[in-house]
Amino acid sequence: MIDKNKEKVIAKAVELFDEGYACSQSVLLAFAPNFDLDERTAKLISSTFGGGMGRLRETCGAVTGGFMVLGLAFGNEIPNDMETKLNSYKKVRELNKRVTEIHGTSNCRQLLIKHASEQQVQDRLHHKLICRQLVGDTTGLVFDILKDDHKI
């Protein structure tokens, strides 16, 4: 079922995160029905992107989950379709810019340093301190990008 209500999509992503799904999974799963993406495939594809991509603490998993959604909406299927490919890259940069404008960075490590102590990260408290917020914010930003381009 396609959900065109921003608040419901954000709530769904946060609910999934609260259930224990990775940030990347939570964002992708919230939009999966809009693209006829089956839940199992969405879970598996996005499962290794949490923790800044496999706990590498690189690009925030919520953001990479958002990139996946943008790929579904704007990605290219034909290898030499450069116009579509470059437009999808533009959408990725747009999401990254918007996240950075709100949070100062889209880098997981930097977000954790900014919002949680090392002990809080060890105790897995960062999920409530910053990650949950990133899931909600990123979902909302992705929704806006999709809506602006009449994809939702």
Secondary structure, 3 states (H helix, E strand, C coil): CCCCCHHHHHHHHHHHHHHCCCHHHHHHHHHHHHHCCCHHHHHHHHHHHHHHHCCCCCECHHHHHHHHHHHHHHCCCCCCCHHHHHHHHHHHHHHHHHHHHHHCCCEHHHHHHHHCCHHHHHCCCHHHHHHHHHHHHHHHHHHHHHHHCCCC
